[in-house]
Amino acid sequence: MTREYRIRSESYSEDTTDDCYLDPDDPIHEIKKQTGLKDRVVNKFTPQEISDQGLEPGTTKWFQMMFGR
């Protein structure tokens, strides 16, 4: 039997300490090297370029420009 959880703003604390730890020996590091994945997705367009195109964030054309689809 599965359980459903509701996550609400009350579920989050204001504590911003980083409690996430990934062991340096974790195989994901090797997988990332082999696949060429980076830690972050870097936007290749400046806000000025986006506004010059007349794109509004969240529109289909904006997603196509930002994510190359």
Protein Blocks (a to p, Z undefined) as FASTA:
>chain_A
ZZdddddfklpcfbfcdfbdcdfklmklmmmmmnopafbdcdfbdfklmmmnopaehiak
lmmmmnoZZ
